[in-house]
């Protein structure tokens, strides 16, 4: 998922450089959303195993 966020960020940078403001803004927002989803899932994957009872 982090890979997709970086990909959309690169697309946004290229689009902004070429003057496509609308596409750059949309790609930036998608990259931001994917990044925060990645962070939330990463934190959940760190916390959940610690909450399980051990055998």
N, C-alpha and C positions, 0 to 999 in steps of 0.2 A: 504494500500500500504506500509505503514511503517512496518507492520507485515511481509510482504514478504521480505523487505530489511533486516530485522533482521534475518529472517529464512535463507536467502542466506548467510549472514555473519556467522551464526553458522555453516552452511554446509561448508563454506570455512575454518573456523578454525579447524573443525574436519578433513577435507581432508588434510589440511596442517600438522596437527599433525600426521596423518597416512602416510604421505609421498607422497600424490597425488598432486604434484605441479600444473599440468595443470588444474585439476578440481578446485583446490583452487583458482587459478588465475582467472578462468572464473567465479566462484561464487562470487569472490570479485568484479569483474567488474559489474556483474549483480546487486549486492547489491548497489554499488556506483551509478549506473544509476537510480535504483528505488528510492534511497534516494533523489537524486537531482530532480527527477520528483515529488516526494512527496513535497519537499520544494517549488517548483514552483507552484504546484496546491494549496498548503496551502496559499501561499502569494496571489495568484489570488483570492481565496475564501475570503480573508480578505479585499481586495481592491475593488472588484466588487460591493458589497452591498453599499459601501460608494459613489460610482459614480452614483447610481440610483437617479433620482429625487424623492423627497418625495411628497406625496399627500397633 
